[in-house]
Amino acid sequence: MTNIAFIGLGIMGNPMAVHLANAGHTVAGFDRSPERAKELIEAGGRAATSLADAVKNADVVAVMVPDSPDVQQVLEGEDGVFQLAETGTLIIDFSSIRPDVTQQLAEQARALGFRMLDAPVSGGEAGARNAALSIMVGGEADDFAVAKPLFDVVGKTVVHVGPSGSGQTVKAANQLIVAANIQAVSEAVIFLEAYGVDTKAALEVLGGGLAGSAVLNQKKENMLSRSFQPGFRIDLHHKDMGIVTAAAREAGVVVPLGALVAQLVASARANGDGGLDHSALLRGVERLSGKATD
C-alpha cells in the first residue's frame, strides 16, 4: 500500500481521498479548513496539521485545489512540496489549471528530482463520490503506469493522453464541451416550458435519442427543480473557460461558440450565481428571456 499526502479536501478532493483510504492506502489529508477531513478520518485516514506533516514520508503527493496560483503555492511556494517532499516522490496534480503552468511546474519538478503527472478529472461531485471520474493524464508513461492503480480507485475512465500539460489541454476541451452542452440544455428547458410541454417527459425522450448526453442525464433534475447545490461551481467553470479561450488564442484556433459560452458563464457569475452549480446557467437563460423569478 502507498503513503499518500492528499492536499485539498473540497467537493472533489474529499471523496477521492476517502476512496483511497478505503482501498487500504495510508492517506494524510491537508486542507485550510480542517473540518473537511472528517470523512477521511472516518475512513481510516488522518488529518495532517500542516503541509509539512502531510508530505512527511509520502510516496505520492496528490493535489486537488482550485486554480493555477493555488497549485503553484502548494508546490513551489515557501515551505511547499518542492521543498518538503523527498526526492523521487510522485506528484499527481488532479486540479484543473493552465497547460503552460503545468508544463513549467513539471520541468521544475524533474529538475528537482521529482516525478509529476497532470491528471485533471471530469465527472463532478457525483463522479468523485461514485469513484466514476474520467481522468486525463499527462506526463511520462512510466510514471502513469506507477500511478494507474491509484487512478483506478477514484476513476472509471483513465487514459494517458500524452506528455506533461496534455491532461490539462484535454480537460480544457472537456470544459468547453460541457459548458456548451449545459447552455444548450438550459435553453431547451426554457423553450419547452414556454410552450407548456411536460418538461420532465420531454427530457426523458430527448435523453434516449441523439440529444442524449451525460450532461442531460446528470443535470436535468437540477434544472427541473431549480436546485443548484454545487457539484461544480460556476466560479470554477468561469476559470476553466478563461483557460480555454486563452489557450485557443495562443494556438491560433478560433472557438466562436466557446467565446460566447465563456461570456454567458461570466454573466452568470456577475449576476451572483458564481457559487451555484454550473447547471445554474439556466438562470441566465431565464434572465435573458424575461422570466427570472428573483
N, C-alpha and C positions, 0 to 999 in steps of 0.2 A: 504494500500500500504506500501511497505517496503523502509526503508532508506538504500541505498546500496553504499558502497565505492567500486569502481572498480579500481584496481591497475594494470596498464599495458594496454595501448591503442594502441597496434600494429595491425598487419594484422588481427589477430583473435579477440583480446580484444575489439578493437574499434567497430566493428559491433555488438558484443554481448552486449556491454554497451548501444549502441543506441537502440537495441530491447527492453532492459529492461526499458529505459526511455520512449520509445513509448508505452509501456504497462502500463504506469502510475506510475511507481516507481520513487522515488526520488534518482537520481544517481549522485554521485560526482566522477568524474574520475580523476585519477592522473597518469601522465607519465613524464618521464625525458625529453621528447620532448613535450612541452606544446602545440605546434601547432596541435598535434594529437587529441586534444579534440574538434576540430572544428565541426565535425559531431555530437558529443554528445551534444554540446551546441545548435546546430540547432534543435535537437530532444527534447530539454527541460531540459537536464541535465546541469551540471555546471563543470567547470574546477577547481579542487582543486589546491591550491597553494603549498601544501605540503602533505606528507603522514599524518601528524597530522590533517591537515584541512580535508582531505578526510574521515578519520575514525571517526571524531567527530560526536557523536550521531548516528553512523551507527548501524543498526540491523544486517547487513550482510557485511562482507568484502570479496570481490571476488578478486582473484589474477590470472593474466594471464601474466607470464613472462617467459623468455626463458629456464632457466636451474636451477638445484638444488641450486647452490650458490645464484642465484638471489632470489629464494623463501626464502632461509634461511635468506638472508639480509633483505628482506621485513618483515618477521615475527619476527625473533629473534635478528636482528641487533639493534644497538643503535638507539633509537627512532623508533623502529619497532612496528608492530601491537601488539605484545605481551605486550609491554609497554604502548601503546597509547589507545588501544581499551577498551571498557567497559567489565567487567566480564559478561560472558554469551553470548557474541557476537558469531554468527555463522561464521566461516571462511570456504570459499569454494575455494579450490585451483584448478583452471582449467588448470594449467600448466602441462607439461609432464616431470616428474622428476623421480629420482631413488626411487623404492619402499621402500628401507630401510630408506632413508632420510624422506620420507613421514611418515613412522611409528614413527620415532623419534620425528618429529615435532608434530604429533598427540598426542603422550604421553605427550610431554611438554605442549601442548595446554590444555589438560584435567587437568593437574596438576595446571595450572594457572586459571582454571575456564572457559575456552573457549570450544566451540564445533567445530570440524573440519571435513570436508569431502574432500577427494581427488576425483576430478571429471574431469580427462583429457578428451579431446574431439577429435573426428575424423571427417573429412569432409573438411578440408582445408578452404581457404578463401571463396569459393563458399558456403560451408555448413554454415559458420558463417553468411554470408550476407543473405542467404535464410532462416535462422533460422531452418536449417535442420541437425544440428550436431547430431552425435551419442555420447552420454555421458555415460561413465562407472564410476560408483560412488562407492567409498569405504568409510566405516565409519559406525556409528551407524544407525540402521533402523529408529529410531525416528527422528534423525537429517535429514535423507534423506526425510522423509515424510514432514518435515517443508520446505525443500528446493525444493521439487518437483515442485511446481507452478513456481518457478523461472527457473528451468531447462526446463520446458515445453515452456517457452517463447523463449529460444535460441536453443532448440534441438528438434529433431523429434523422435529419439530412445533414451530413458532414462532408464537405468537399474541399480539397486543396485546390485553390484556383490560380496559384502562381507565386511569384516572388513577393518580398515584403511590399506592402501597400496594395496588393491585388485584392485582398479581402475587403479593405475599405472602399476600393473602387467598385467592387461588386455590390457592397452594401449601399453605396450612393445610388446605383442603378435601381436597387430594390426599393429604396425610399421614394424615388421618382415614380415607379410603377404603383406603389401602394397609395401615395398621395393622390395621384390622378384617378385611381380606382375609387378611393373614398369619395372624392369630389363627384365623380360620375354617379355613384350610388346615391349620394345625398341629393343630387339634382333629380334623379329618377323618383326618389321617395316624395319630394315636394311636388313634382309633376303629377304623380299618381294620386296624392291626397287632394290636389286641386280639382280632380275630376270625380272625387268621391268613391274611388275604387277601394275594395277591400285590400288594403296595402299589404297586410301580412300574407294573404293568399297570393297576391301578385308577386311578392318577393320569393315565395316558395316556388312558384312555377318558373320564375326567371332564374332561380338558383339551379334548376335542373337542366337548363339549356346552355347555349353558348355564352350567355351573360353571366353564368355562374362563376364564382371565384371564392378564394379563401377570405377575401375582404368582405364580400357579401355575406358569407356564412357567419363570420365572426362578429360583424358589426351591425347586422340588421336589427338585432334586439335593442342595441343601444339607441339606434335611430327611431325605432317604433315607440320605445318607451321614453325617449328623450332623457335617458340616463347616461351620463357621460363620465362616470367614475374612471379615472385614468388607468388604462392598461399601457398606454404610450401617450405621453403628453404632447399637446400641440407645440409647446415651447421646444421640445426636443426635435419634433419634425421640422419646425422652423429652422433650427440649426442645421439639420440634415439637408434641407432644400437649399440653404446657402452653400453647403459643400457641393451639391450637385451643380448648381448654376456657375459657381466659380471654377470648378474643375472642367466643366464643359467649355467655358470660355478659354481656359488655358490650352485645351486640346483643339480649339478651333471647331468645335462641334456645336451646331445650332439645336437648341431644345426649346422650341416655342411653347409647347404645352407645359413643359417643366417650368418655364419662366412664369407663365400665367398661374399655375398652381402654387408656385412659391409666393406670389403676390396674394393669393387668396388665403394661404396659411398665415402670412404676415398680417393680413387684415383681421383674421380671427384672433390673433394674438393681441393686436392693437385694440380690439373690442373687449378685451378682458377674458378671453377664453383660453389663454395660454396654459393654465393648469388643468384643463379638461382633456379627456381622451381625444385623439385625433379624429374620431368619428363625429366630434362636435363641429366639423366643417359644415355639417348640416345646418347649424345655426347661422352660418354665413349666407347660405342659400336662402334661408328664411328672411334674413335682413334685406338681402338684395331684392327679394320678391314682395317686400312689404308685409310679411307675415310673422315677424318677430313678436313674441309674447312678453318679452321683458327688455 
